[in-house]
Amino acid sequence: MHLPFRRTHSLRRLAIGALAATVTAVALAGCGSTGGGSADGVTKITLSMQNADVKTADPATWAIVQAFQKANPDIEVEVSGEAVADHLQKLSIAAQSDTLPDVFWIYKANAEEMFSAGKIMDLTSTLDDLGLTEKFPASTVSNFSQEDKVFGVPYQGLLTGLWVNEKILSDNGLEKPTTFDELLTVAKTLNAKGIPTISNGANQSAFSVWSFLTDLDRFGYSDKIEGILDGSESFNNPDFLTLYEHIAELRDAGAFASNVSTQTYQQAVDQFTSGKAAMLDSGVWASSAIQESSIASDVSFWQGPQFADGVGEQNIIMNVASAPLAVSAKVSGDQTKLAAVTKFIDFYYSDAAQQILVDNGQPPVTTYTPTIDATTQSALKSALDAAAAPGVTSPESQPDLLVSTPVANAMYDSIYGVIQNQLTPEEALDLVQKAIDAE
């Protein structure tokens, strides 16, 4: 899930080896690869993720690993992780000492740097040999490629938007909005009755602004970001300012819960699933919690508002590959381990494993057409149907995945800064630009 994601973005600790005398060295050793074979004939590979407790926080990945080990008893996958910020820092240090895990979750921007430095394995021939290249959407392959060389494979799908409790809307004489102006009307109406429109949680989860990241693409982000990063354009531009002013309009209309500053993302989910908010800013990973709640039959998925003053395509939904899984370059020098990692990749993107993703509330990341129970998986089906609706398109990547971690964090803080009335729209944009300038 993208809670992952820092965004986690949200953002675990590997204990694989102990090779050094200092605390730092121990941490580095823990992050690194172990030998390919073992005395009992079992090959061990390490998988490092962006969750401190992968079993409970990322049941889809955990289930795939368990199924893989059952099908390959001669391969053991050592799974570990930590919160996103700690995870990325550890990977950065490990890359410098050539002690990267065998397979690991990483932000695209970090992966590109490591790939350029020769720390990450080129997966192009591996994917071609396995027949996987054609199983990925072309945008996924290009998004994780550098000069026609593939440096990563999709961890999970990132399908985000707003979950909507349609019963709350109908009970208050409202319909599911399409445009921003309609959303603003919903917010004003519900606020007058003490009902939050959009449930968000800024506390320890500043990454949880997925729907607003999509809104950036409704104001030309995909076309602007290259120029913003090379200095020819500024993040503080008239189009983005218009969007941030709209966020301020929502705030002033009472769209957000009064405790948005103090509640976490999980508490925001609880607020929605208990029927106390009309919408939840999240993604498909929330479908399981919604499905298990009493409001499941009332919930649908919405791609977010279209803006009359937006820039470019408005009928979009964020349906992209999440941050990639990468493979340490050292794996290519160990034939036993390489064979094991290749088997793991082959299994992860098999139809069977993609169905495991779906069974755990995640969309497939390949072209596989999943089996979905319209009754027991109605929430997930709603999200997948929204993504497949006629005329709907998707950007190639979520905005925060195209920048460094500090810049991404500044983006989250800028949005929540306006939501919490701590920053003016102009100050919020300047906050992000300063993070870009610092690099």
N, C-alpha and C positions, 0 to 999 in steps of 0.2 A: 504494500500500500504506500501511498505517498506519504504517509506520515513518516513517513519516511522521512522521506524526504525531509531534511532539515525541518523541513517543513513538517515537520517535521516537523517539518521541516523540522519538524521536527524533527526532529533532527534526529563496545560493548566489549567487551573486553576480551581479546584473544589471549588464551593461555596455552600456547603451543610449545614453547621451548623456554629454556633458561640458560642463556649462553654468556651472560655478562655479569660483571661485578657490581654495576651501578643500577639504580632504579630505572634510569632511562634505557640502559642497554637491555634490561630485562623486558621492558615494554616493547622494545624493537624486536627482540628475539621472539616474543609472543606473537608479533604480527607476521612473522616470516613463514616461509614454506618449510616443510619437513621433508625428509628423504622420500623417494618414490615408493620403495618396497619395504617390507618388514619381514621378520623371521617367520611369522605365521602365514605369509603369502598374501596378506591384505595390503592393498595400496591405500595410503591415506592422502586425501586432498583437503585443503582448508578453504572454507567459504566464510568470508567476513562481510557482515551486513550492517545496516544503519539503524538497527534496533537492538537495545540492550537485552531484550528477551524475545528472540525470534519466534520461539514456539508459541507464545501467546499473542505477541504483537503482529506477527506476520504468519498466520496459520497456513496460508497458501504456499509460501516458500517452504515452510517446515514439512507440509504434507508431500510436496514434490520430492524433497530430500529423502523422506522416509520411504516413499515408493521407489525411488531410484536405488536405494541401498537394498531393498527387498529384491529388486530385479537383478542387482549386481552385488551379491554377498562378498565378493572379493575386493570391493571398494568401500572405504569408510570416509564419510564426509564429516569433517569436524566443523561445526557451525558455531560462530560466535559473532559478537558485535557490540557496539556501543552507540550512544546518541550521535546524531549526525555530525555535529561540530567536532566532538571528540574523535569520531571515526575518521573524518577527513583529515584532521590534524595528524592522527596516527599514521594514516596512509602516506601523507607527505613526508613524515620522518622516515618511514620504512622504505620509501622509494630512494631516499638518499643513501641508505645503507644496504640496498638490495635485499631487503627482507620482507618484501610484499607478500601477502597471502596468495595462494594459488588463484583463487577466483574472488572477486570483491565488487561490492556496490560502490559507485563513485559518481560524482557530478560530471557532466559532460565536459565542462570547462577544465576541470582538474585532469580528466582522462586525456584530453587533447595535449595538455602540457607534458604529462608523463609519457604519452606515446611519442611525442617529438623528441623526448629525452631518451627513448629506447627502453623504457621501463615496462611498457605494456606490449603484449604479444599481438602481432598482426593476425587477425582471424580470417582474413579473406579466403585463403585456400581451404581452411578448415570448414568454413560454412559452405563453400562451393562443393567440396568433397562429400559433405553430409546432405547436400541437396536442400539446405536451409535458406540460402539467399533468396530463392524465389518464393519462400513461404512467408517472408517478411514484406510488409508494404514497402514500396520503393522509397517513400519518405523516411522510413525508419533506417534503411540501409544508408541513405545519403546523410542522414542526421548524425550517424555514428561512424562516418568515414572522414578520412583526411588524405587528400590526394589519391583517391580511389582505393585506399587501404582501410579496412574495417577495424576499429579499435575497441568496439564494444557491441554487446547484444542487449536487447530490451529486457529489463528486469520484470516489469509489469506495465500494464497499460495505465495511462493517466487520463481518465475520463472524468472531468470535473464540471461542476455547475451548481445549481441550487435545487435541493430537494424541497418539494412543496407539499404542505398539508392542505389539500384542496377542500377538506371539510371546514377548516377554519375560515377559508376564503368564502365558501358558499354560505356558511352560517352568518357571515357578516355582509352578505349581499354583494360579494366580490367575485370576479372571475380571475383565472390565472392570467397574469399579464403577458404581454409580448414586448412592449416598448418600455423605455425608461420612464416616460411620462406616466404610463399606466402603473408601473412599479411604485412611483412616487405617490400616486393616488392611493394605492393599497397601503403604503406606509402611513400616510396621514390618517386614513380611516381606522386602521388597526391601533395606531398610537392613541387615538381618542378613546379607545376602549381598553387601553392598558396592555395590549398584546404586541410583543416584539415581532417585526416582520422577518428580519434576518438574524439568525442565531450565529454569533461568532464568539471566539474566546481568545483574547490577546495574551492572557497570563501564561507564560512558559510555552506559548505556541503561536508566536507572532507570524509564523509561516502560513497560518490558516486563513488565507485571503484568496483562495483559488479563483472564485468567480470574478474578483476584481483584476486578477492577472489576465484572465480572458478578456476583460473589458479593455485592457491596454491594447490588445490586438484589434479591438474595434475602433481604436484611434491611431492605427498605423504603426504599431510597435515593430512588427516584422520588417517593414520597409525602412524604419528609422534606426534600428539598433546598431547596425554595422557602422553607420556614420556617427552615432553617439559614442561608440567605443573607440573610434579612431580620432575623435575630437572635431570632426567636421560639422557635427550637430550637437545639440545639448538635450539632456533629459528634460530640462526646464524649457519646454517649447509650448506654443499656443494650443496644440492639439491635446497634449497630456494635461495641460492646465485645465482645459475644458472638462476632461474626465474627472480630475480631482475635485473640481468645483461641483460636479454632479454627486460625488461621494459626500461632499459637505452638505449638499441638499438633502440627501437621504438621512444623514445624521440629524439635521435640523428638523426633519419631518418625523423624527422619533423611530426610525427604522430599526435601530439596534437596541439590544437589551441594556438596561441601566447599569448592569454589572459586567458589561463587555470587557472592561479593564481588568477585572479580578477573576473572571472565570477562564478556565482552560478550554482547549478544544474539546476534550472529552466531556466536560461539563456542558459545553454548547450542544454536543450530540444528545446528551441526556435531556437538556432543556427541550430540544425538538421532539425526541422520541416520547417524551412524557406529555406532548400536546400543548406545550406552553409557548411555542413560537411557530410562526407560519412557514418559515423557510430555514434551511440549514445550508450554509456555505461549506461544501465538502465535495466528495467524489464517490466513485463506485465502492471504495473500501468501506463506506458507511452503510452499504446495502444490507449487510448481514445484521447489524444492530437494528436497523429500521425494520427488517423482516421479522425480527424476534419481538418487536414492540407491538403495543395494542393499536397503533395507528397505521400499520403496514398497508391495509386496504385503502387508506385515504391518501396515500403518498404517490406522487409522480415526480419525474425528473425534468428540470427545466434548464435549457442551455444558457439562460441569462438574457438580459434585455438588449434590444436593438436601439441604437441612438440615432435620432434624426440629424444630429450634428456630428455624427461619427465620421471616421475616415476609412474608406475602403469597405470591404465586405462585412456585413453585419450579421448575416445568417450563418454564424459559425458556432462551433462547439469545440471545447478543448478535448480532443481525443487523440493523444499522441503517446509515443513511447516514453516511459518514465526514464529516470537516470539509468545509465547502462550498467551491466555487469561487465567487468574487464578481467583479463587473465594476465598474470605476471609473465614478463618476457622470459624469466628463468625457467618456466615450465617447458618451453620449447627445447631446452637443453637436457631434459630428463625424459627419455622415451617412455618409461613406465608411467610416470606421472602424466605426461602428455596424453597417453592413451586413455587414462582414467578421466582426465578433464574433458577430452573429446567425447567420451561416452556420456558424461554428465550433461554437456551442452546438447548432444543429440537427444537425450531423454527429456531435458527441460522444455524443448520446443517440439516434442512429439505431440500428436493429437491427444494421447492419454494424459499427459501432463497439462496440456492446455485446458482439458476438461476439469482437471483438479483445480486449476485457477478459477474456473467458472463456478465450480462447486463450493468454492470459498469466497464467493462474491467479487471475483475479479474478471475483467474481460480478457479474452485471449489476445496475445500479442502477435500471433501469426494469422494467416488467412483461414484458419480452422473455423468451421461453423459449429458452434457449441450446441449441446442439448440443454434446454432451459425449461424448467417447470413453471408455467405461467402462474401457478397458485403459490407454490412454496418459494419461488424466486421472483415474485412480482416486482419488487423494487429494482433488482438488477435488470430485469427485462425492460423496465421503463427507461432505464439509462441507456441500454443498448439500442432500444427502439429510437430514442431521441437522437443518438449518434448516427443512426441509419436513415433518418427521415429524409424525404426527397428535398434536394436543394441545399442541404446542410453540408458545409465544408469544415475543415479543421486546419489550423496553422500547423507548421511542421514541428514546432516545439513550444513548450510552455515558456513564457518570457524569462522566468528566473533561472531556467536551465541553460540559458545562453550567456550568462554572466558569471563572474567569480562569486565565491561565497560572501565576501564582504559587501559586494554590490547587491546581491540577492537579499541579504539581511537588511540593507538600507531600503530596498524596495518594500519589504514587509513593514518595516518601521514607518515608512512614509505613509502607507495606506492606513495603518492602524493609528498613526499620529493624527490624521484627519478625522477618522471615525471617532476617536476619543476627544476631539477638539483640543489637542495639544499642539497641533501644527496647522498653519494656514496652508491652503493648496500650494502657494508659492514656496513656502518654507519646506514643505514636504518634497517638492521636486528638487529643490536645492540640496536637500539631504542626500538624495541619490546621486546627484551630479558631483557632490563633494567626494563621495565614495569612489566614483569613477575617476575623478581627478587624482585621487590619492594613489592610483595605480599607474 
